[in-house]
Structures are given as structure tokens and as C-alpha cells.
């Protein structure tokens, strides 16, 4: 999926509005466009987090996105039933959202919150019933360095880590917004309206990815699922 196609608006399932993917028309330019940068990758395996919280159910309700990108040219239907949406309030961490339809091309996940003042790490996982398809793990002090680990855990075995990045965008005590855009071949991750990295799918049956889990040193205020056109 080309980023230039991504982004004229879309059908939004939103708890609190918010813009779509960086680079839409009438929006600040997407960093690296039209010549998009490529991102390196790299290795060490974090441990699987402890017990999983029970799956909550979330109210549903479409709303038109607002924010720097403005409304799109009109809604387009997404595949299957309306995705779940977290309520508009501070959410309990660890956080677990079921994804009944799995993930799919043009699905945009937005996660907003605040990093705790003395944060050690935060984690966002997209998981199947048994495996972690995408493990996103910013660490604030690993041997005196700030790193963002990306990995997968398939058949109880961690894959090759990707960890090299030019920039660490998370600041203890400050708000953040993570956007994860699913395409047929990869996940694209933006933080605070800036494209950070791409992660090639290691589990290719995307409909098997049924859970979004968020852990550790953050306060979570909003989780949205949106469908881009």
C-alpha cells in the first residue's frame, strides 16, 4: 500500500476523534515524502509479559475524524462488522482489546496516553491466540541507552530483533500518540505525527491477529480503530 494512497480520509471508529495517518492532503507533509526513508533493523529478546487481563467488551459508534487532516471525501465501508472502540476515559493498564475481525489492509490503530515520570519501558503487542505477531517495546534505559525493540514470538520462540532507529520520541511525563497502519505486507508506525518505522509481517494470516495488548509504564487515555479509504 502506497502512503500517497493512504490518505484522503476514511470511515472512523473513534472514541475521541483525532487525525488519520500523517501525510494526508490538508495536513503537515509526511516526513520523507516523496522520497521515503528506509529504516534499519537489528537483536535481544524481551520476555513475554505476565498473565493476560480478561477481555473487556467495548461500545461501538462511528464518528467523523477531526484534527489536522480534516474530514475526508466521504466514508467508505470497511470489511466486516464495526471494529471495537475503547471508551473515552483513562483506560486500565495492562490493557487488552479483542480484534474480532483480526487486522487487515488500511486498518489504522491509534493509541494515546502519557508516559509515566520514571518509566522503564512500555509495550504494545498485536497477538494471535498463541503468538505475538508484533512486539513494540520502547525501553528508556537499557545499559544507559534508549531503544525501541521490534520483534515477534512464534511457536514460543522470539524472532530476530529490530532495534536500530535514528530517533527515540518518547519522553517521561509527556503525552504521546502512536499510530499503527496495517498494510498487506507490513505495519507502519508513526509516533507524535512522525513516521518512525516499518515492520514486515512475520505472521501473514492477518485475520488470526485477534488481540491488542498494552503494558507497563504509561497512562492510557484513548485507543481508536479507523479504516482508511
N, C-alpha and C positions, 0 to 999 in steps of 0.2 A: 504494500500500500504506500503510495507516494504521499509525503506530508502535504504537498501542494493540493492534493485531492481531499485532504482530511478535513478542509476545514472551513466550511461555509455556514455551519450551524448544525442543528440536529434535534432529535427527539430526546428530551431530558427527563430523567427520573431523579429529582433533586430535592434534598432536604432543605437547602438554603441557597439556591441559585448558584452563581459562580460561572466564570467563563469556561469556554471549551479549550481545545488544545492550542498552545502558543503558535502564532503564525497565521491565524485566520485573517481574512480581509477585515479592514477597520480595526486592526489590532496592532500592537507593537510587533515588529518583524521577528520572526522565529530566528534565534541565533544560528548562524551558519548557513542561512538560505541566501542565494540559491545553491551555493556550494557547501553542502553539508559536511561537517567534520566527521571523521571516523573515530571511534573510541577504542582505546586498547583494552586488554583484559589480563588476568593473572592468577594466587593459590593458598589455603589452610581451612579447615572445615569447622565451622561452628557446630555446637551441639544442638540437637533437636530440642526445642523448648519443652517444658514440663506439661502436665496434664492440660487437656483442652477444655475450655469452658463449654457449657451447654449451648446449643444453637438457639439464639433468640429468633423470633419472627418479627418482621418489620412492616409497618404500614406502607401502603403504596399510594402514589399520587403524582402524576406528571405536572411539571411546571416549565415555563419557558425560561431558558438560561438568561441571566443578565451578566453585566460585567463588561470588561474592556472589549470583548468581541461582539457584543450586542446580539440581538435575535438573528437567527439565520433566515433563509428564504422560505422556510416552512418546514413543518415536521415531516419526517419520513418514518414509516413503521419499522421497528426493529424485529428481529426474529423471535418468535415465541412470546410467552406472556411477559407482562411488565416485570422488569428486574426488581429485586428488593431494594429498599432505601432505608438508611438508618434515620431514626428520629432526630429532630433538630434540638439537640441538647448535648451536654457533655456526656460522653459515652464511657462505659466501663472498659478498663484495660486490665487484663487481656480481653481483646475484642474478637468476636467470631461472627462473620456474616456468611450465611449459606448463599451459594450461587446456583440456584436450581437448574438454570439453563447452561451452566458452565461459562466459559469465556468464548469470545468469537471476534471476528474481524470488525473493527471500528467501535468496539466497546471501550469506553473511557471511564476509568476509576479515579475519583478524586478523593484524597484524604487530607483533612486539615486539622491542625491542632497546635500544641505548644510543647517544645522540648523542656523537660524539667531542668531546673538550675544546675544540678550536679549530675547530669546524665552521663551514664557509661555507654549505653547502646540503645538503639531502637531496632525493631524488626517488623517487616511486612512480608508475609508469606501468602502465595497462591498455591493451594494444595488440592490434590485428589483425595480419595478415601484413605490411601496408604502412603502417598509420596508427596514431596514438596516440588512443585513444578518451577517455582521462582522464589528464591530466598533473597530478600533485600535487607541488608544488615549494616547500617551506619554505626561505626564504633568511634567514640570520642577520644579514647586514649589507649591505643594498642601499642605498647612499647614507646609511648610518647608521641605517637602519630595518630592522625585522624584518617580513617579509611572507610570505604563503603564496599562491603563484601557482597558479591552476587554469586549465587550457586543454585544447585538443585540437589535433591536427595531422592534417589530412585532405587527401589529394592533395598532400602536401609543402607545404601551406600552414597556418600556425598560425591558429587562430581568435581570437576576442575573449577577452582575459584576464579572469578574475575574480580580484580580489586583495584586496578590502576585507573586513576582519574586525575584530571587537572585541578579540580575544584571540589571542596567539601562545603556544601551550602548550609548545613545545619548549625545553629548557634544555641547553646544552653540558655534557657529563659526566654527565647524568642519564638514567635509563631512560624509555622511552615505550612506549605501546601505541596503535596506530592500528586502528580498526575501520571497514571499508567495507562498507556494506549496500547490495546491489543491489535495486532495485525495477523495475517495468516502465517507469517514467518517469524515474528519476533514481538517483543514487548519494548515499547519506547517509554522512557521515564524522564519526566521533567520535574524540577523542584523550583518552587518560587518563580514560576513563569520562565524558566530557562531549561532548555533541553540538556539533560545530563548524559544519558547513555542509552544503548540498545542492548537487548538480551535475546539471543536466538532461542527459539523454543527447543527444549530438550524433551518435553512430553508433547507430542504432536497432535494427539487426540484432545483438542482443546475443550470439548464438551465434558471431559472427565474431571476438569478442574472446577471443583464444586465449593470451595471454601476460600474466604479471605480472612486471614488471621493477622492481628496487630498486637505487639507485645512491648513490654519494658518501659523505658523512661520517658514517657510522654503523656500529656493530657490530650484526649481525642475529642474534638468538637463536631466533626462533620465527616460523613462518608457518603459519596454520591456515585451512582452508576448512570452513565449517559451513553446514548447511541449517536455516533456521528453519521452524517449522510454518506 
